[in-house]
Amino acid sequence: MEDNRYNITMWQGSTFNLVITVQDADGNAQNLTSYSARMQIRPSYDSGIVTESLTTANGEITITAANGNVALALSATRTANIYVDPLGSTKPPKTTYVYDLELIDNANTVTKLLYGDVIVLAEVTR
């Protein structure tokens, strides 16, 4: 498996959108008919805390099967709540989380599509 690391940067309090095109070995868009997807954002890989959870079931991930597109979307309200300072002090300019994005086919085979860091840049205007 190739290294599928992809770091994401998002602004707290801003709408976040990202479209990923899944390709086969020849570089053609993979048909994703009957696939679903899920993604979790956590403070660290070993954390039991799920900061955000995006799925095709909750509508925050949409799949355009014929084009091989997987679209992620979080509203400004959702990104505004991603970083909560546990000590109540001034928010840092950025906070790093981790994520992975998985595809699930109709046989329940899970494939890790992407993984990496989610860098959240603190919101100033609220």
N, C-alpha and C positions, 0 to 999 in steps of 0.2 A: 504494500500500500504506500502510495506517495505521501509525503508530508502535507497534510491538509490544514496546517496552522494558518489562521487568518485572524489578526487582531482587529477588533471593532472599537471605534471611538464614537461616543454619543454625548450630546449636551444634555445635562439635567434640565428638565422643564421644556424641552423641545421635542417635536414629533420626530421619531426615528423610523427610517425606512431603509431597507437593504434588499436588493434582488440578487440572487445567486443563480447562475445557469449551470445545471449539472450536465456534464458531457461524458460521452463514452470514450474509449481508448483512441478512437479516430478523430476526436474533437467535435463530433456531432452531438446536438442536443439529445439527451437521453429522455425517452418517453417515460413519464412518471405516473401513468395511469395506475390507479389502485394503490398509490402510495399515500402515506400520511407522514407527518413530521412533528418533532418535538425538540425544544431547546430549553435549557435551564441556565440561569445566571446565578452563581454562588460567590461568596467572599473568597473561597479557596477550594481546591479540589477535594479536600477531606472534610469540608464543612457540611453540617447537617441542615444548614439554613439555605432555603431557596429564596433568593432575592427577587427573581422574576421567573415566570414559567410561561413560555409561548408554545402553543400547539395549533395544529390544524383544527382541532375540536373547539378551541376557544376563539378561533378566527384571527389570531395574531400571526399565524403562518398560513399563507395561501399557496397552493401549487397550481401552476398552469401546466398540465401534464404534457401536452404535445410539444411545448417549447422547452421543457426541462427546467422551468423557472420555479424557484422557491423564494417567496417574498416574505420578509419579516417586517412587522409593523408594531410600534408601540406609540401610544398617544402621548402628548405632552404631559398629561396628568400622571400617566404611569411612569414616565422617566423622571418626573419631579420627585417621586417617592423612592427612587432607587437608592439614593445615598441618604442615610439618616445617621448623623453623628451621634454615637452612643454617649459621648461626654458632654454634649450640648455646647461645645466650643465652636469657634469659627470654622466653617467648612474649608477643607484644603482645596487647592485649585483642581486637583484630580484625585480620583480614587480608582483603583484597579480591582476588577473582579475576574472570574474565569467563566467560561461557557463551553458547551459543546452542542452541536446541532446534529440530530439523527434522523435518518429516513427509515420508515418501516414499510415493507411491502405487504401484500395480501397474505403471505405465508408467515407473517410476523418475524421476518428476518430483519434485524436491525443493522444498519450501516452508518458508521460515523461519517458525516459529510464534512464538517468543519469543527475546529476547536481553537481555543486561544484565550486571549485576554479581552476584557471589555473595559475600556478606559472611559470613565464617566467624568466629564468636565463640569465643575460646579456652576450652578446658575447664579447670576447676579441679580437680574431683573425678575422680580416675583410679584 
